[in-house]
């Protein structure tokens, strides 16, 4: 069964409510367009450090979830390590899906930082 998180993330991207990649996410954070950033669990340390610092500076919540290949498939790309949501409602719905899934199966695949 496909994870509904990735279905909704794909819809957000197709609806232009999400941006992907280091540079576009950086721009969205700096321009105050990003409302939540997702970084995959297998993202590199350099990317994670840079995005974490940007999110902390901009007071943007950051959540670690999924793997690059999963996110890439949801967005019609090969691999994606970082996504910024620009729509608050969609961001909240994605967090709810992570929480629902982790409650249902006891997993800890999503880590959130509300900095």
PyMOL commands that set and color helices and strands:
alter all, ss='L'
color gray80, all
select helices_A, chain A and resi 4-14+22-30+45-58+68-74+88-105
alter helices_A, ss='H'
color red, helices_A
select strands_A, chain A and resi 18-20+36-39+61-64+82-85+111-113
alter strands_A, ss='S'
color yellow, strands_A
deselect
rebuild
show_as cartoon
